[in-house]
Amino acid sequence: MISAKKISAAVCITALSLLTGCSSQAKTSDTVLWMNGTYAVLTELNNGDYTLLGGMKNSSLNQKVEIKSLEDWWEVTDRESAEETLDWLLTEGHRTDFASLMQSLEEQGASELTEDELVSALSEAAEDEEQGKYLAKSYADYLEYGETAIDGWDYCRAMSLLGSYYIAGYYTEQEALDQSMEIAKIIQSSFTSWDELMDSYFRGYEYWSSESSQERRTIYEDIKGKENSPYQLDWNLSLEKTW
């Protein structure tokens, strides 16, 4: 089963990576920058460069770092496990468990409880107050946005993984970009704006981690104001193969 550990971090050691050689990477066209935007918050969180596929230079040092990161966070150790994990995110992911759990809560009468009563009941069931609080918040998200409330979480993570697979050497640059393009088109047709996608991503993060998404939200707002921001690109940008 896929690891339940926290989100894969595209670990970037900037100072060291500057000392290593770097193989050719696809020019950051608007299409590539748009795709990178789906996981730019995570890239920025890890001091990476969201204008690069995978958030970092494709160097021998970064390859070793990324191989270790994928093993630690995702239990991905080779191409087979990489494909298995990506398939899980695209066909099931956390959104499947989310929908199932929220439906179960609804059937058990969660909507009849006050917010405080629901938090108390869920905290007791989970034996964890913070988890109870965030599960109650997720239930409120479910009531407002439906079963697809956290779909962006799985899709953004899938895009991030493809960049990581490229850096780790499990996928070629073209393979990573080709599959990213396919998922990007699904994302583009499933959401109406960057804000809508990222709100879904943040809701998913809170459901999964039982932690506030405020740090990530702040990073997102900061990136939006930057000159090279993917979030300044039109959401409905025509995605074209430029590699």
C-alpha positions in Angstrom: 0.0 0.0 0.0 1.2 3.5 -0.7 3.0 5.2 2.2 0.9 7.4 4.4 4.0 9.6 5.2 3.8 13.3 4.7 3.9 14.9 1.2 6.9 14.1 -0.9 9.5 17.0 -0.6 11.4 17.8 -3.7 14.5 18.4 -1.5 16.7 21.1 -3.1 20.2 21.9 -1.7 20.7 25.1 -3.7 24.3 25.8 -2.7 25.5 22.4 -3.6 23.5 22.0 -6.8 25.1 25.1 -8.1 28.4 23.3 -8.0 27.3 20.4 -10.1 26.8 19.9 -13.7 23.4 20.0 -15.2 22.0 18.2 -18.2 19.7 19.8 -20.7 16.1 20.4 -19.5 13.1 21.5 -21.6 12.9 25.3 -22.1 10.5 26.8 -19.7 7.7 27.6 -22.2 4.4 28.9 -20.9 3.1 25.3 -21.1 5.9 23.9 -18.9 5.6 26.8 -16.5 1.8 26.3 -16.3 2.4 22.6 -15.4 5.1 23.5 -12.9 2.6 25.8 -11.3 0.5 22.9 -10.1 3.2 22.1 -7.6 5.1 25.5 -7.4 4.0 25.9 -3.7 5.8 22.7 -2.7 8.8 23.7 -4.8 9.0 27.1 -3.2 8.5 25.5 0.3 11.6 23.4 -0.4 13.7 26.3 -1.7 13.5 25.0 -5.3 13.0 26.7 -8.6 9.5 26.4 -10.0 10.7 27.4 -13.4 12.5 24.1 -13.7 10.9 20.7 -14.3 11.1 18.9 -10.9 12.0 22.2 -9.2 15.8 21.7 -9.5 18.6 21.2 -11.9 19.0 17.7 -13.4 22.4 16.9 -11.9 24.0 13.8 -10.5 23.9 15.2 -6.9 20.2 16.1 -7.2 19.4 12.7 -8.6 20.8 11.1 -5.5 18.9 13.5 -3.2 15.7 12.8 -5.1 16.1 9.1 -5.1 16.5 9.2 -1.3 13.5 11.5 -0.9 11.2 9.4 -3.0 12.2 6.3 -1.0 11.7 8.0 2.3 8.4 9.7 1.6 6.7 7.5 -1.0 8.5 4.1 -0.8 9.3 4.6 -4.5 12.6 2.8 -5.3 12.5 2.1 -9.0 10.4 2.7 -12.1 7.9 0.0 -11.3 7.1 1.4 -7.9 7.1 4.9 -9.4 4.4 3.9 -11.9 2.4 2.1 -9.2 2.4 5.2 -7.0 1.4 7.5 -9.8 -1.4 5.2 -10.9 -2.7 5.1 -7.3 -2.8 8.9 -7.1 -4.6 9.2 -10.4 -7.2 6.4 -9.9 -7.7 6.5 -6.1 -5.5 8.8 -4.0 -6.7 10.4 -0.8 -9.9 11.6 -2.5 -11.3 8.1 -2.5 -10.9 7.7 1.3 -12.1 11.2 1.8 -15.4 10.6 0.0 -15.9 7.3 1.7 -15.3 8.7 5.2 -17.4 11.8 4.7 -20.3 9.7 3.3 -20.0 7.5 6.4 -20.1 10.5 8.7 -23.2 11.8 6.9 -25.0 8.5 7.2 -24.2 8.5 11.0 -25.9 11.8 11.4 -22.9 14.2 11.5 -25.0 17.0 10.0 -27.3 16.9 13.0 -24.5 17.8 15.4 -23.2 21.3 16.1 -19.6 22.0 15.1 -18.4 21.7 18.7 -20.3 18.4 19.1 -18.8 17.0 15.9 -15.3 18.0 16.8 -15.7 16.4 20.3 -17.1 13.2 18.8 -14.4 12.9 16.1 -11.6 13.8 18.6 -12.8 11.0 20.9 -13.0 8.5 18.1 -9.6 9.4 16.7 -8.1 9.8 20.2 -6.5 13.0 18.9 -8.0 16.5 19.3 -6.2 18.1 16.4 -7.2 15.2 14.1 -10.8 15.6 15.3 -10.8 19.3 14.6 -9.5 18.9 11.0 -11.8 16.0 10.3 -14.7 18.2 11.3 -13.3 20.9 9.0 -13.1 18.3 6.2 -16.7 17.4 6.8 -17.7 21.1 6.4 -15.6 21.1 3.2 -17.5 18.1 2.0 -20.8 19.7 2.6 -19.8 22.8 0.7 -17.8 21.3 -2.2 -19.0 17.7 -2.4 -17.0 14.5 -3.0 -14.5 16.3 -5.2 -13.5 18.8 -2.5 -9.9 17.6 -2.3 -9.3 16.3 -5.9 -6.7 19.0 -6.4 -4.5 17.5 -3.7 -4.1 14.2 -5.6 -3.6 15.8 -9.0 -1.0 18.3 -7.8 0.9 15.6 -6.0 0.9 13.5 -9.2 2.3 16.4 -11.2 5.0 16.9 -8.5 5.9 13.2 -8.6 6.4 13.3 -12.3 9.0 16.1 -11.9 10.7 14.1 -9.1 10.7 10.9 -11.3 12.6 12.9 -14.0 15.2 14.2 -11.5 15.6 10.7 -10.0 16.1 9.1 -13.4 13.0 6.9 -13.3 11.4 8.8 -16.2 13.0 10.5 -19.1 12.3 14.2 -19.6 9.9 13.6 -22.4 8.1 10.9 -20.5 7.6 13.2 -17.5 6.5 16.1 -19.7 4.1 13.9 -21.8 2.4 12.5 -18.8 2.3 15.9 -17.1 0.6 17.3 -20.2 -2.1 14.6 -19.9 -2.8 15.3 -16.2 -2.6 19.1 -16.8 -5.5 18.8 -19.3 -7.5 16.9 -16.7 -6.8 19.6 -14.1 -7.6 22.4 -16.5 -11.0 20.9 -17.3 -11.8 20.0 -13.7 -11.2 23.5 -12.2 -11.9 27.0 -13.4 -8.9 28.9 -12.0 -5.6 28.7 -10.1 -7.4 29.8 -6.9 -10.0 27.0 -7.2 -7.3 24.4 -7.9 -5.1 25.5 -5.0 -8.0 25.8 -2.6 -8.7 22.1 -3.3 -5.1 21.3 -2.8 -5.0 23.1 0.6 -8.2 21.3 1.7 -6.6 18.0 0.8 -3.4 18.9 2.7 -5.4 19.6 5.9 -7.4 16.5 5.5 -4.3 14.4 5.2 -2.0 16.1 7.6 -4.4 17.4 10.3 -2.4 20.6 10.1 -3.1 24.1 9.0 -2.4 24.9 5.3 -1.7 28.6 6.2 2.0 28.4 5.4 1.3 27.0 2.0 -1.5 29.5 1.4 1.0 32.3 2.2 3.6 30.9 -0.2 0.9 30.7 -2.9 -0.1 34.4 -2.5 3.6 35.4 -2.5 4.3 33.5 -5.7 1.3 35.1 -7.4 3.0 38.5 -7.1 6.3 37.5 -8.7 7.3 38.4 -12.2 7.9 34.9 -13.3 4.9 33.4 -11.6 3.0 30.6 -13.3 -0.1 32.0 -11.6 0.0 35.0 -13.9 -0.6 32.7 -16.8 -4.1 32.4 -18.1 -5.8 29.4 -16.5 -7.2 28.5 -19.9 -3.8 28.7 -21.6 -3.7 26.4 -24.7 -1.3 23.7 -23.5 1.0 22.9 -26.4 3.9 20.4 -26.6 7.1 22.4 -26.7 9.7 19.7 -26.0 
